[in-house]
Amino acid sequence: MIEFCTHGHFYRSPTDQKGVYGAWWIPLRKLVRRVGRAQVEARISEHLADVQRRANTEIEDIANDSDSSDEEGAAQEGGS
């Protein structure tokens, strides 16, 4: 089963007047049935494109970094 963590304002029933803000893990099946295949596919595509863009930016920043120390790597390897 695939689930997505979805953040937003949710109504718990059709008669819920206030709703509640939060983040919940929602099964893909429920998302598709509630909002439709096209919207779910569009949102997933947007998300994946954003993740790829962010990763590319981070990789580029790391590759162009003139600092030879690797603080994260040193900390993970037990160095300082």
N, C-alpha and C positions, 0 to 999 in steps of 0.2 A: 504494500500500500504506500502511495506517495502522499505526503502531507506538506502543506505550506504554512509557515508562520505568517499570519495575516494581522496587520495592525489597523485599527480603525474604530469607528463608532458602530456598534452592533445593537440591533433590536432583538430581544430574546423571543418575541412572539408577535403575531400580527397586531395584537392589541397593546403592545408595549409602547407607552407614550414617551418615556425618557431615553431608553436605550442605555448602553454602557460603553465606555471607552476601554480599550485594552488590546491585547495581542493573544491570539489563540492559534493552535495548530489545527488546521482544517483539512480534512481529506480532499484530495483532488476530485474525487467523485462528487462530493457535496458542492464544491465550487462550480464545477461544470453544470450541475443540475440547477443551482441557484442563479448563476449569472450568465450561463451560456458558454458554449464552446469557443465562439469567436472572441469573446472578451477575455476568457482565460488564456487562450493562445496568444493574444496580443500582449497581455500583461506579462506572461512568461518571456516572450520574445524581448520586450522592453527591459525586463530585469536582466536577462542574459547578456544583452548588448551593453547594459550599464556595467555589469561585472567585468566584461571583457575590456571595456574602455578604461575602467579603473585599474585593472591588472596591467594593461599596456602602459598606462601612465606611470605606475609604480615601477615596472620593469625598466622603463626609460630613465626614470629618476635614479634608480640604483646603478644602471649602466653608466650614467654620466656623473655619478658621485665621485669627486676627487679625493674624498676621505678614504684612506686605505684601511682604517680600522673598521671592524665589523662588530659593533656593540651588541647587536642581537645575537650573532653567532658566538661571540665570546661568552656571553652570559649563558647561552644554552650549553656550551661546551665546558662550563665551569671556570672560565677565565674571567678576567676583570677588565 
